[in-house]
Amino acid sequence: METPLINNIKRDPKSFDLVLFVLVVVLSAFGLLVVASNTGMGSGGGASATFISQLVFVLTGIGIMLLAAFVNFETICKFYLPLYGVNIILLIVVLIIPQTYSSVSRWLGVRVGETMLGIQPSEFAKVFMVIFLATLIYKYREQINKLWVVGMVVGATLVTFVLIFIQPSWSASTVPLFIMVAMLFVGGISWKYIVFTSIILVPAALFFFIELHAETPLILDRLVGDWQLQRIYSLWYPELGTDATMQNEQALAALRSGLLTGRGLFNNTITVFESSNDFILSIIGAEFGFLGVVVVLALLFAVVIRCFMIAHRAQNLMGRLIAAGVGAAVAFQTFVHVGVNTWFLPNTGINLPFISSGGSSTWVFLAMIGLVINVGMTREYSMFEDWGSGKK
């Protein structure tokens, strides 16, 4: 029988995590600065449309973060099934009525010139899945190691994964999977499932590696498109000179050009495709140097650690799951972004949390941080607590 949601929580506004709030605001403000530099504001021109839209998204995103911080997260989690339904509907609609931009169909909205006005459902899937999985695992926490419960959690996540994967968006599709793994671990999943999964994944990874280097792949070319294979091949065979290789070479050149302290704000001279989002780290390296990159990554690391600290201190499992899931999402997405910009990973576009331009991503990550702050202000209490203090 499923476990009811918690109903004995108390919020203490004095516990508002000002450190976490300041960290994400500083990162968002720095992101605006880099976007302004990258869109030519320092060359005498006015504010670009990209900068203005990102400024609006950051300001409204901070409002969304504060709203998520002060609305009872249990109330939000009561709508976990409708939110999951909205998530699936949006991901299906984007496949039926796609709005293509940069050769992929991931948006719902309209395109004005080179600017996309709309939402990206794969971004909203992150916060929807955090809420859904946290509630689902909490409700069945005493049965978490039963196969049908694990199957329900994994199955619901795989539906989201597949719908994002076929857009296609490899990088975005893996974020819900990583969130699920982190939440199952925090939720007390048995090691037998971890061992069993490893037994499957290790041979699968070996088979994938063999397929990549086979002259005639058995199934790989049927699962992914030619352009996706080129991006993977460019990691091992840069001499092929594909478009993906050119992007990585430009990003690396910009990253290296800043040396230790950078060329200075508004002084990047190397053109990088998608430099305001997927490759924004390369611009940070060019203008602020190695030290600038280290500071930015240190701030992001501090955000992740803060999320995990709140998860550790949380007095109820649902809050612990939310904070851990958000921390895992920020950590994983940062790792992939850095890996792509340094050519450690294949060229697969993914934003740098809080810094890259993009309305959907900005709103989602700030909203998720709001939920984490919410968890940090919340604790469980009993009726004896009020009785002992003389309250009626």
C-alpha positions in Angstrom: 0.0 0.0 0.0 1.3 3.4 -0.9 2.5 5.8 1.8 0.7 9.2 2.2 2.6 12.4 1.7 4.0 14.2 4.8 1.6 16.6 6.5 3.5 17.7 9.5 6.1 20.1 8.1 7.1 23.5 9.5 8.8 26.3 7.6 11.4 28.5 9.2 12.1 31.6 7.0 15.2 32.3 9.2 16.8 29.2 7.6 16.6 30.7 4.1 19.9 29.7 2.5 21.3 33.1 1.6 24.6 31.6 0.5 23.0 29.4 -2.1 20.8 32.3 -3.2 23.8 34.6 -3.6 25.8 32.0 -5.5 23.2 31.5 -8.2 22.5 35.2 -8.5 26.2 35.9 -8.9 26.5 33.2 -11.5 23.4 34.5 -13.4 24.8 38.0 -13.4 28.1 36.9 -14.6 26.4 34.9 -17.4 24.6 38.2 -18.4 28.0 39.9 -18.6 29.5 37.2 -20.8 26.4 37.2 -23.1 26.7 41.0 -23.4 30.3 40.6 -24.4 29.6 37.8 -26.8 26.9 39.7 -28.6 29.0 42.8 -29.3 27.7 45.3 -26.8 31.3 46.3 -26.0 32.0 47.4 -29.6 29.8 50.5 -29.4 26.5 48.8 -30.4 23.4 48.8 -28.2 22.1 45.9 -26.2 21.4 42.9 -28.4 18.1 41.1 -28.5 19.8 38.0 -27.0 21.1 40.1 -24.0 17.7 41.8 -23.4 15.8 38.6 -23.6 18.3 36.9 -21.2 18.1 39.8 -18.8 14.3 39.4 -18.7 14.6 35.6 -18.2 17.1 36.1 -15.3 15.0 38.7 -13.5 11.8 36.7 -13.9 13.7 33.5 -13.1 14.8 35.0 -9.7 11.1 35.7 -9.0 10.3 32.1 -9.9 13.1 30.9 -7.6 11.7 32.9 -4.7 8.2 31.7 -5.4 9.4 28.1 -5.4 11.3 28.8 -2.2 8.3 30.0 -0.2 5.4 27.8 -1.5 5.1 24.6 0.5 7.0 22.0 -1.5 4.6 19.4 -0.3 1.8 21.3 -2.0 3.8 21.4 -5.2 4.5 17.7 -5.0 0.8 16.8 -4.6 0.5 17.6 -8.3 3.3 15.2 -9.3 1.0 13.1 -11.6 -0.4 16.1 -13.5 3.1 17.6 -13.8 4.3 14.3 -15.2 1.4 14.3 -17.6 2.2 17.8 -18.8 5.8 16.8 -19.2 4.9 13.9 -21.5 2.3 15.9 -23.4 4.8 18.7 -24.2 7.4 16.2 -25.3 5.0 14.5 -27.6 3.6 17.8 -29.0 7.1 19.0 -29.8 7.5 15.9 -32.0 4.2 16.4 -33.7 4.4 20.1 -34.3 8.2 20.8 -34.3 9.8 24.2 -34.6 13.1 23.6 -36.2 16.1 25.7 -35.2 19.8 24.8 -35.9 18.7 21.6 -37.7 16.9 20.1 -34.6 13.3 20.2 -33.5 13.2 20.9 -29.7 11.1 24.0 -29.4 7.4 25.0 -29.1 7.0 28.5 -30.3 7.7 30.8 -33.2 10.9 31.8 -34.9 11.6 35.5 -35.6 14.6 35.6 -37.9 17.4 33.8 -36.1 15.7 34.1 -32.7 13.5 31.4 -31.2 10.6 32.7 -29.1 9.1 29.8 -27.2 9.8 27.1 -24.7 12.0 24.0 -24.8 10.1 21.1 -23.2 13.2 19.0 -22.6 14.4 21.7 -20.2 11.1 21.7 -18.2 11.3 17.9 -18.1 14.2 18.3 -15.6 12.2 20.1 -12.9 9.1 18.0 -13.6 11.0 14.8 -13.2 12.7 16.0 -9.9 9.2 16.7 -8.4 7.7 13.5 -9.9 10.5 11.1 -8.8 10.9 12.6 -5.4 7.2 12.2 -4.7 7.0 8.7 -6.2 10.0 7.4 -4.3 8.8 9.0 -1.1 5.3 7.4 -1.4 6.8 3.9 -1.9 9.9 4.4 0.2 9.2 1.3 2.4 8.9 -0.8 -0.8 11.7 0.8 -2.7 13.6 -2.4 -3.3 10.6 -4.3 -4.6 11.0 -5.0 -8.3 7.7 -3.5 -9.3 8.5 -0.2 -7.6 11.9 0.1 -9.2 10.4 -0.8 -12.5 7.8 1.9 -12.1 10.5 4.5 -11.3 12.7 3.4 -14.2 9.9 3.0 -16.7 8.5 6.5 -16.0 11.9 7.9 -16.5 12.6 6.0 -19.6 9.5 7.4 -21.3 10.9 10.9 -20.8 14.4 9.8 -21.9 13.1 8.3 -25.2 10.9 11.2 -26.1 13.8 13.6 -25.6 16.3 11.3 -27.3 14.3 11.1 -30.5 14.0 14.9 -30.9 17.0 14.3 -31.1 18.8 15.5 -28.0 21.3 13.1 -26.6 22.7 15.4 -23.9 19.3 16.6 -22.6 17.9 13.0 -22.6 20.6 11.8 -20.2 19.9 14.4 -17.5 16.6 12.8 -16.3 18.4 9.4 -16.1 21.2 10.9 -13.9 18.5 12.5 -11.7 16.8 9.2 -11.3 20.0 7.3 -10.4 20.9 9.9 -7.8 17.4 9.8 -6.3 17.2 6.0 -6.2 20.6 5.9 -4.4 19.4 8.5 -1.8 16.1 6.7 -1.6 17.9 3.5 -0.3 18.1 1.3 -3.4 19.7 -2.0 -2.7 23.2 -2.7 -3.9 21.9 -5.7 -5.8 20.2 -3.4 -8.4 23.4 -1.4 -8.7 25.5 -4.6 -9.3 22.9 -6.0 -11.7 22.9 -2.7 -13.7 26.7 -2.6 -13.8 26.7 -6.2 -15.2 24.5 -5.0 -18.0 26.1 -1.6 -18.7 29.8 -2.7 -18.9 29.2 -5.2 -21.8 26.9 -2.7 -23.4 29.6 0.0 -23.3 32.1 -2.4 -24.7 29.7 -3.4 -27.5 29.1 0.3 -28.2 32.8 1.0 -28.4 33.3 -2.0 -30.8 30.4 -0.7 -33.0 32.0 2.7 -33.3 35.1 1.3 -34.7 33.5 -1.4 -36.9 33.6 -0.9 -40.7 30.0 -2.1 -40.9 28.1 -1.5 -37.6 25.4 -4.0 -36.7 22.8 -1.6 -35.2 24.5 1.7 -34.3 23.8 3.3 -37.6 20.2 2.5 -37.2 19.9 4.1 -33.8 21.6 7.4 -34.5 21.9 9.7 -37.4 25.0 10.3 -39.6 25.6 13.7 -38.1 25.5 12.3 -34.6 28.0 9.6 -35.6 30.2 12.3 -37.0 30.3 14.1 -33.7 31.3 10.9 -31.9 33.9 10.0 -34.5 35.4 13.5 -34.3 36.4 12.7 -30.7 38.8 9.9 -31.9 39.4 11.0 -35.5 39.8 14.8 -35.5 41.6 14.6 -38.8 38.3 13.8 -40.5 37.6 17.6 -40.5 33.8 17.4 -39.9 31.6 20.4 -38.9 31.6 19.0 -35.3 35.4 19.0 -35.4 35.5 22.6 -36.5 33.3 23.6 -33.6 35.5 21.9 -31.1 38.7 23.3 -32.6 37.2 26.8 -32.4 36.1 26.3 -28.8 39.5 25.0 -27.8 41.3 27.8 -29.6 39.2 30.4 -27.8 39.6 28.6 -24.5 43.4 28.5 -24.9 43.8 32.1 -26.2 43.0 33.5 -22.7 46.0 31.9 -21.1 46.1 32.5 -17.4 44.2 35.7 -16.9 42.4 36.2 -20.2 42.3 38.8 -23.0 39.8 41.0 -21.1 36.1 41.5 -21.3 34.8 42.2 -24.8 38.2 41.2 -26.3 37.6 37.7 -27.6 38.7 37.6 -31.2 37.8 34.0 -32.1 34.4 33.2 -33.5 32.7 30.2 -31.8 29.4 28.8 -33.0 26.6 28.8 -30.3 29.0 30.7 -28.0 26.3 32.2 -25.9 25.0 28.8 -24.8 26.6 25.4 -25.7 30.1 26.8 -25.9 30.0 29.7 -23.5 32.8 28.3 -21.4 35.2 28.9 -24.3 34.3 32.6 -24.2 34.9 32.7 -20.5 38.3 31.1 -21.0 39.2 33.6 -23.8 38.1 36.7 -21.8 38.9 35.7 -18.2 41.6 33.0 -18.8 42.2 29.8 -16.9 41.7 31.6 -13.5 38.3 32.9 -14.6 37.2 29.3 -15.7 38.4 28.0 -12.3 36.5 30.6 -10.4 33.3 29.9 -12.4 33.6 26.1 -11.9 34.4 26.6 -8.2 31.1 28.6 -7.8 29.2 25.9 -9.6 30.8 23.3 -7.4 29.8 25.3 -4.4 26.2 25.3 -5.6 26.3 21.5 -6.0 27.9 21.0 -2.5 25.3 23.4 -1.0 22.5 21.3 -2.5 23.9 18.1 -1.1 24.5 19.7 2.3 20.8 20.7 2.4 19.9 17.2 1.3 22.0 15.7 4.1 20.4 18.0 6.7 16.8 17.5 5.5 14.6 15.9 8.1 12.3 14.2 5.6 13.1 11.9 2.7 11.0 13.9 0.1 13.1 17.0 0.8 16.3 15.0 0.7 15.4 13.6 -2.7 14.5 17.0 -4.2 17.8 18.6 -3.0 19.9 15.6 -4.1 18.2 15.4 -7.5 18.8 19.1 -8.2 22.4 18.9 -7.1 22.9 15.9 -9.4 21.3 17.8 -12.3 23.6 20.8 -11.9 26.7 18.6 -11.4 26.0 16.4 -14.4 25.1 19.2 -16.8 28.2 21.2 -15.8 30.4 18.1 -16.3 29.0 17.5 -19.8 29.3 21.2 -20.8 32.9 21.3 -19.6 33.7 18.0 -21.3 32.3 19.2 -24.7 34.1 22.5 -24.5 37.5 20.8 -23.7 36.8 18.1 -26.4 36.8 15.4 -23.7 33.3 14.5 -24.8 31.7 14.4 -28.2 30.1 17.6 -29.4 26.6 17.5 -27.9 25.0 20.8 -27.1 24.1 21.4 -23.4 23.9 24.7 -21.4 26.2 25.7 -18.6 23.7 26.1 -15.6 22.9 29.7 -14.7 25.4 31.1 -17.2 24.4 30.1 -20.7 21.7 32.1 -22.5 18.3 30.4 -22.9 15.0 31.2 -21.2 13.8 27.7 -20.5 17.1 26.6 -19.0 17.3 29.8 -16.9 13.8 29.4 -15.5 14.2 25.7 -14.8 17.5 25.8 -12.9 16.5 28.9 -10.9 13.2 27.2 -10.0 15.0 24.0 -9.0 17.3 26.0 -6.7 14.2 27.6 -5.2 12.9 24.1 -4.3 16.2 23.3 -2.7 16.1 26.5 -0.6 12.5 25.5 0.3 13.7 22.2 1.5 16.4 23.9 3.6 13.7 26.0 5.4 11.5 23.0 6.1 11.5 20.4 8.9 9.1 17.9 10.4 7.5 18.5 13.7 5.0 16.7 16.0 1.9 17.8 17.8 3.9 17.5 21.0 6.2 20.3 19.9 3.3 22.9 19.9 1.9 21.4 23.1 5.2 21.7 24.9 5.6 25.3 23.9 2.2 26.3 25.2 0.6 26.8 21.8 -2.9 25.7 21.1 
